[in-house]
């Protein structure tokens, strides 16, 4: 990846937009369908998932990338991006599908929960790949620090 800082910034921006949009959809869709206020639906969870798993981590990773350049571990970094993005998107999409079905009074199946579970597994795999990349970057930074002459 040529511009990892740019990619992380755009990712944070996109997840922030999706998080806000999903919150708006939740509010308007439940109002439109006269869903009882305060009744539980997974539709409302998509908003927080997109912000807490998308927006905030990528802002934090932006700073970590600037300090440690963990994207230098190209293989682990690539796996992280692929798994993590697909996991967050898949999980959030299933929350929206399941929540919409609840609002519409449609019975959901175990398949939706299973697909959401696959999204969580992908997120976990992405986090593991991220830690592999971070570990290599931190070790490299420590090695450079030891090699540098003391002032």
GIQUI-V347500 format. One record per run of one state. SS is the DSSP state (H for helix, E for strand, - for the rest). FROM is the first residue (numbers start at 1). TO is the last residue. If there is no record, write none. Layout:
# GIQUI-V347500
ss: (SS:SS)
from: (FROM:FROM)
to: (TO:TO)
This chain:
# GIQUI-V347500
ss: (-:H:-:H:-:H:-:H:-:H:-)
from: (1:4:33:43:69:70:73:74:105:110:148)
to: (3:32:42:68:69:72:73:104:109:147:151)
